[in-house]
Amino acid sequence: MAENKRKYAHIASDMIFSIAGVVVLNAVIQLFIYPSFNRTLGADRYGDAITVMSMVAVVGIGFGIGLNYSRMVMSTKKRDVKGDYNIFLLIAWALCVPAAYITGRFFLSSYTFVELVLIYLLMIVTVTRYYSDAEYKLNMNFKRYFVFYLCITLGYCAGMPVFFKTGNWFVPMIVGEVAATAYTAIRGRLYKDGLLRPSEFFRDDLRSGALLSLSYVADTLIQNADRLLLSLFFKDGSMVTTFYNSALIGKVVALLTTSLNSVLIGYLSKFEGKLTKKFFNLIAAALLVVGALATAACFVVSHIFIKLFYPDLYEACRPYFLIANAGQILYFISSTILVVVLRFAPEKYQTYINVLYAALYLAVVPAMTLKFEIWGLAVGILIVNLLKYAIVYVIGVTQLGKRLKERADETTDQQDFDVFVR
């Protein structure tokens, strides 16, 4: 009994440190940095900044998390990857060149060469930062993971005086991402082992990294497509600002999946037992309950938060609070259950699910947005995220059933969970 208590306390401690770092970062972003951007830039220019940050997220988060999770998967196979992922990181940096050009060409009404360079720099440091947190998942060191996020936060704040003086919002963002990566490079081993020497498993690692990166780029593109669609269809920065702030609290909650999934994938990578259908169904049901409660909380908090920190936007955002936040929360719970499913389903299902999700999104959301503007966008996102959850659940049940048939041994739900936290 005492041993079990220590195990559960250790999980709780990891989750607290992991979540605390993200909470501190987002508190500073949402209470200080973004309101400052809005006040200084105005609704139109702030909307343009949000659109650019969305494209940065597509490339930066997509490649960064793709390589991150690929390395985690390879670690479960006990492979020495040497410098494989450092090489993949350089490839991702090269792909940021056309991505930066596309961002300026299609999502900004006007741009300079300097702005394109800043977009590129923000993309590559974002890719690197999201890959860097593999250091803490590989070593299960979530206290340093908290410090990692604290470095981002302090870096953002350190760059704000430059923003207030020049109006250049890129500076604080770049400084924050660089600060976190520098901390990892100095204190960790992620970039030191192997440098640029390929391993004997280079091709397999490349295949895994490419598949997961493609999957996460597609997923992150869809996640940020709301702002990109409004920008492309209506060329109205204030409309982008209205929808973004309507769904803001839900998006903040959805960001917690990064830290929660970091803890979860760390334990799943060391999981030596098996899940039962009963335990998987319990997880799926619990996530739906959490989603309903989180949506209600986001609705209430949105009224308070937007009125306090974005008073000029409150009346425009108010009608969309419930529906916009519900769509974000559904994204949150579908991403979490997907991490569980990937423990027992082949990696290819990650790509299949996200490609299917992207197809559904493109079939539903753009048409509804053109027809009903912000209302159509909000309802369309809710529909496709609900479908994604259902698809992931069905695949999970099917793949788990196949896996269980291949094994003769049976354990109870309690035994499964004991092995899971061992």
N, C-alpha and C positions, 0 to 999 in steps of 0.2 A: 504493500500500500504506500509506504513512504517513498519507494522507488518511483511509482507511478506519479505521485504528487510532484516529485522533482522533475520528471519528464514534462508534465503539463505546465509546471511553473516556468520551465526553460522555453517552451513554445510561446507562452504568454509574454515572457520577457523579450524574445525575438520580435514578436509582433508589435509590442509597444515601441521598441527602439525603431523598427522599420517604419511604422506609421507616424511616429513622432517627427522623424526627419521630414517626411512629405508634408505633414501638417504645418510645421514651422515654415517651410519654404512657401507653401501656398498661402499661408496667413500673410506673410510679407508681400507676396505678389498681389493678392487680392485686396489687402487693406492699405497698401502703400504704393506699390509700383504701378499697377494698372490704373488705379484712380488718378495717379499723378500723370500718367500718359494721357488719359482722357481729358483732364483739365488743361494740360499744356497744348496738346495737339488739336483738340476739338473732335467732335463726333465723326466727321468725314475722314480726317487724317488718321484718327485712332482706328477707324474701320479698315483703312488701308494697311495699317501696321498689323492688325489682327489677321488680315488676309495673308500677308507675307509670313507671319509667324505660323500660320496654318501650313503653308508650303514647306517651311523649314521643318515643321513637325513631321510631315509626310516622309521626307527624305531622312532627316536626322533620327527620329524615333524609329522609323521603319527599318533602316539598315542597322542602327545601333542595337535595338532589341533583338532583331533577327540574328545577328552575330553573337549577341549575349546568350540567347537561349540555345543556339547551336553549340556553343562551347560547353554549356551546362549538359546538354545531351551527350556530347562526346566524353565528358568527364565520367558519366555513368558507365562508359565502356572501358574505363581505366586506361585511356590512351595518353601518350605524351605528344601533345600537339605542337610542341616547340614554337616556331614563329609563324605558324599557319595563319592565325587570326590577326597578327600584326600586318601580314601581307593583305589579307582580306580587307582590313581597315583602310589601307592605302588605295585599294580598288574602289571602295565606297567613296573615298575623298575625290577620286577622279570622276565618278558618276555625279558628284555634286556640281561639277562645272556646267553641264547642260541643264541641270535642274535649276541652278541660279539664273541662267539666261531665260528659261521658260517662265520663271516667276516674274522677272522684270517685264518680259515681253507681253505676257497675257494678263497679268493681275495688277499692274501699275499703269496709270494713265500716262505717266512720264517717269523717266529714271535716268540716272547718270552712271557712268562707268564706276565711280566710287561706290554708289549704292549697290551695284551688282557685286562688287568685290566684298562689301560688307555682308550681303546675303550669303555669298559663298562661304565666308569665314564663319558665319553663324551656323550654317549647315554642317560644316566639318567638325566644329567643336561640339555640336549637339550630338552628332553620330558618335563621337569619341566618348562623350560623357555617358551616354546610355549604354555603350558597350562596357565602360569602366566599372559599372556596378557588379559585373560578373565576379570581380575580385572578392566581394563580400559574400556573395552566394556560394562561391566555390569553397570559401573558408568558413562559412556559417558565422561570420563575425558581424553581427548586426549593431554592435556598439559603434564600430568604425563606420558602418553604413549610415548611422545617424550623423557622425561627424562629416561624412561625405556630403550629405544634404545640407549640413550647416555651412560648409564651404561654398556651395552654390548660393545660398542665401546671403552670406556676407559679401560674396563677389558681386551679386546684383546690387546690393546697397552701396558698395564701394564705387560702382559706376554711375550711380544716380546724380552726384554733383556735376558730372560731365553732361548728363542729359539736361539738367536744369539750366546749364549755361549755354548749351549749343542746340538743344532740341533733338539731338541724335539718340534715338531710343535703342539703336543697335549696341551701343557701348556697354551699358549695364548687363545686357543679355550675354554678350560675348565674354565679358570679364567673369561672370558667374560660372559659365560652363568651363572655362579654362581653369578656374580655381579648383573645381572638383576633380578635374582630370589630373591636375598637377599633384593634388593630395594623393590620388591613387598611384600615380607614377612614382612618387617619392616613398610612400609607406608600404606599397604592395609589391607583388611579384608579377602581376599580369603582363606588363610590358617588358619585363627583364628576362624572362625565360625564353630562350630561343631567338630573340630579336627577330631577324628576317630569314631565319633558316627553316626551310620547309621540312615537314616530318614525312615519314613513310606513308602516312595516312592522308597526305595532302589532298588527293582527289576526292576521297570520301568526305573530308572536312569541308572542302569547297562545295561539294554537292549539297551537304547539309546546310551550310551557311547561305548558299544561294537560294535554296528552297524556302528556308525560314525567312530570309530577308525579303524575298518576293512576296511571301505571304503577309508579312507585317507591313510592307509598303502599301500593299493593296488594302489591308485592314485600316491602316492609319489614314490613307487617302479617303476612304469612306467616312472615317470618324471625323475628318475635317472638311468633308465635302459640303457641309451646310454653308459655311462661310464662302467657300470657293464658288458654289453655285450662285449664291446671291450676288457675288462680285461679278461673275461672268454674265449673268442674265440681266441685271439691273444697273450695273455700274454705279452703285449707290453705297458709299461707305457707311452712311448713317443707318441703312437697313441692316448691314452686316453687324454694326454695333448693337442694334436693338435685339436681334436674335441671339447674338453671343451672350449678352447680359441676361436675357430671359432664361437661358439654360445654364447660366454660370455656376450656380450652386450644384446642380446635377453633374456638371463637368468636373468640378472639384472632387466630388465624391467618386466619380468614375476614375479619376487619377489615382485614387487609393488602390486600385487594382494592381498598379505597378508595384507598390510596396507589399501588399498582401500576397500577390502572386510570387514575389521574390522569396518570401518566407516559404510559401507553399511549394514552389518548385525545388527549393533547397531540400526540404524534407522528402519530397517525392523522389528526388534523385537518389536518395539513400534508402528508399522504401524497398524492403525485401519480402514483404508479404503479398497478399492479394486483396483486392476489394471484392465485396459481394454486391449483388444487385440491390439488396436491401439497404446496404450502407450508401451506395450511389444514389438511390432514390431519396434517401434521407437528406443527403447533401443538396440534391436538386430542389426538394421541397423547402428546405431551410433558406436557400438562396431566394426563392420566390417571396417568402415571408419577409426576409430582409429587404428585398426590393420594394415591396409595398410600403413598409415602414419608412424606408429612406425617401421614397417619393413624397410621402406626406410631410416629412420633415423638411425636405427641400422646398416644397411649396410655401410653407410657413416662413422659413428662413429667407427665402427670396424676397418676400414683401418687405421684411425688415432691412435686409442687407442693401438691396438696391436703393431703397428710399434714403438710407443713411449715407451711402458712399457714391451713388450715382443719381442724385435727386433730379437732375435734368433729364434722365432717361426713364424714370419710374413709370410715368403714365403710358409711355410707348411700350414698355416691356410687360406691364401688369397682365394684360389678357393672355399672355402665352406661358405664364409661370408653370402651370400644372402640366400641360401637354409636353412642353419642351423639356422639363426636368424628367418626366416619366420616360421619355425616349433615351435620355442619357443613362438613367439607372438601369434600364433593360440592357443597355450595352455593357454596363459594369458587371451584371450578374452572368451574362452570357460569356464574357471573357474569362471570368473566374471558373465557371464549370468546364470551359474548354481546356484550361490548364490541367484539371483533374483527368479529363478524357485522354489527354495526350500522354498520360502516364502508362496507359494500357493499349492505346491505339497507335498504329504506325504514324510516323511524322507526316506522311503524305496527306493525311486527313486534315492537318492544319491548313495546307494549301487548298484542298478541296473545299473546305468549309468557308474559308475567306474569299475564294473565287466565286463560290455560289452566292455568298452574302453580297459581294460586289455586284454581281449580275442582278440580284433582286433589288438592290439599292438603285442601280441605274435604270431599271425597268419601272420603278415606282416613284422615287423621290423627285427627279428632275421634272417629270410631267406634272406632278402635283404642285411643285414650286412655281412653274410657269403659269399654271391655272389659278392657284389660290395664294401665291406669294408666301409670306411667312407662315400662314396657317397651313398651307399645303406642305411646306417643308417640315413643320413640326409633326403633323399627323403621319406623313410618309415615313419619317425616321422611326416613329413609334411602331408602325406596322412591321418594318423590315427587321428591327431589333427583336420584336416578339417572335418573328419567324426564325431568326437566327438561334434564339434560345431553344426553340422547339427542335430545330434541325440538329443542334449539338447534343441535345438530350437523346434523341432517337439514335444517333450514331453511337453515343456512349453506351446505351443499353445494348445495342446490337453487338458492338465490338467486345464489350465486357462479357456478354453471353458466350461469344466464340472463345474468348480467352479461358473462361471457366470450364468449358467443355474439354479444353486441352489439358486440364489439370485434374488429377484424381483426388488430391487432398482437399479437404474442406475445413474451414475454420469459422468460428462465430464472429459476429460483428465486433464484439468487444476485443477478441483476439486480434482481428485485423487492425483495429485502432492502436492496440498496444504495440504491434509490430511497426506500424506507421510512425509512431513517435519515438521508437527505440533508436 
